[in-house]
Amino acid sequence: MKTLVLVFHPHLEKSQVNRKLMDAANETGDVTVVDEYAAYPDFRINVEHEQRLIETHDRIVLQFPFYWYSSPALLKQWEDDVIKAGWAYGGGRALEGKEFMLSVSTGSPADSYTREGSHVRTMDELLSPFETTFRHTHATYLKPFLIQGVATSTEEQIDEAVSKYPAALIG
Ligand SMILES: Cc1cc2nc3c(=O)[nH]c(=O)nc-3n(C[C@H](O)[C@H](O)[C@H](O)COP(=O)(O)O)c2cc1C
């Protein structure tokens, strides 16, 4: 199985978590890792290149920090540009049989993403546009890999969470 990790982080140089996740993915030696903001600083996405990347991998991981209950803007642009009619839907079935997994870090802790918690909505609810997009395009939507409570975590806690990433990528 070939795994592709597309990283959408506008400030990786300041990252506490996503940088480490990228390094862990690269260290597996068997995963293609792409820094999408470095590839497309002007948001002009090479659609054919991205589509070929997806076609040549089996599991596609979309990795990003949670920004305002969603993803950084480049991932939305990527979805709008890359998941095209005639290729992924509307006559195309390029994503059929592909596995998609979200890898998301959140500043707030897991228990704040509950009915009783400060954000009221669950992560599954907030990530449902992604789930619905991949279901609609006949892909398999895997359980997201979440690292939560980053704002109040120690470096050891982050390292412990990151250590589980390689198994999630290739397992
Ligand atoms: C613009 C912006 C919006 C954010 N929105 C949220 C949010 O909605 N929920 C949350 O839990 N954390 C939010 N955060 C915190 C980030 O998710 C957190 O800093 C990030 O996941 C940590 O990963 P990193 O160290 O790789 O940057 C936000 C941060 C920024 C800069």
The ligand as an SDF file (V2000), in Angstrom:
LIG
                    3D

 31 33  0  0  0  0  0  0  0  0999 V2000
   -5.9840   30.9630   12.7730 C   0  0  0  0  0  0  0  0  0  0  0  0
   -6.0520   29.9100   13.8490 C   0  0  0  0  0  0  0  0  0  0  0  0
   -7.2600   29.3100   14.1310 C   0  0  0  0  0  0  0  0  0  0  0  0
   -7.3370   28.3020   15.0940 C   0  0  0  0  0  0  0  0  0  0  0  0
   -8.5550   27.7110   15.3390 N   0  0  0  0  0  0  0  0  0  0  0  0
   -8.6370   26.7100   16.2400 C   0  0  0  0  0  0  0  0  0  0  0  0
   -9.8850   26.0540   16.4740 C   0  0  0  0  0  0  0  0  0  0  0  0
  -10.9150   26.3460   15.8660 O   0  0  0  0  0  0  0  0  0  0  0  0
   -9.9080   25.0540   17.4000 N   0  0  0  0  0  0  0  0  0  0  0  0
   -8.7800   24.6620   18.0880 C   0  0  0  0  0  0  0  0  0  0  0  0
   -8.8820   23.7360   18.9030 O   0  0  0  0  0  0  0  0  0  0  0  0
   -7.5770   25.2480   17.8660 N   0  0  0  0  0  0  0  0  0  0  0  0
   -7.4860   26.2590   16.9620 C   0  0  0  0  0  0  0  0  0  0  0  0
   -6.2720   26.8430   16.7000 N   0  0  0  0  0  0  0  0  0  0  0  0
   -5.0510   26.2900   17.3400 C   0  0  0  0  0  0  0  0  0  0  0  0
   -4.3190   25.3600   16.3640 C   0  0  0  0  0  0  0  0  0  0  0  0
   -5.1610   24.3000   15.9350 O   0  0  0  0  0  0  0  0  0  0  0  0
   -3.0640   24.7710   17.0140 C   0  0  0  0  0  0  0  0  0  0  0  0
   -2.2180   25.8340   17.3660 O   0  0  0  0  0  0  0  0  0  0  0  0
   -2.3590   23.8260   16.0670 C   0  0  0  0  0  0  0  0  0  0  0  0
   -3.1380   22.6680   15.8230 O   0  0  0  0  0  0  0  0  0  0  0  0
   -1.0280   23.3640   16.6360 C   0  0  0  0  0  0  0  0  0  0  0  0
   -0.3000   22.6980   15.6120 O   0  0  0  0  0  0  0  0  0  0  0  0
    1.1200   23.2530   15.1330 P   0  0  0  0  0  0  0  0  0  0  0  0
    2.0010   23.2810   16.3680 O   0  0  0  0  0  0  0  0  0  0  0  0
    1.6050   22.2810   14.1320 O   0  0  0  0  0  0  0  0  0  0  0  0
    0.9070   24.6260   14.5730 O   0  0  0  0  0  0  0  0  0  0  0  0
   -6.1730   27.8800   15.7810 C   0  0  0  0  0  0  0  0  0  0  0  0
   -4.9440   28.5120   15.4890 C   0  0  0  0  0  0  0  0  0  0  0  0
   -4.8820   29.5080   14.5390 C   0  0  0  0  0  0  0  0  0  0  0  0
   -3.5460   30.1500   14.2440 C   0  0  0  0  0  0  0  0  0  0  0  0
  1  2  1  0
  2  3  1  0
  2 30  2  0
  3  4  2  0
  4  5  1  0
  4 28  1  0
  5  6  2  0
  6  7  1  0
  6 13  1  0
  7  8  2  0
  7  9  1  0
  9 10  1  0
 10 11  2  0
 10 12  1  0
 12 13  2  0
 13 14  1  0
 14 15  1  0
 14 28  1  0
 15 16  1  0
 16 17  1  0
 16 18  1  0
 18 19  1  0
 18 20  1  0
 20 21  1  0
 20 22  1  0
 22 23  1  0
 23 24  1  0
 24 25  2  0
 24 26  1  0
 24 27  1  0
 28 29  2  0
 29 30  1  0
 30 31  1  0
M  END
$$$$
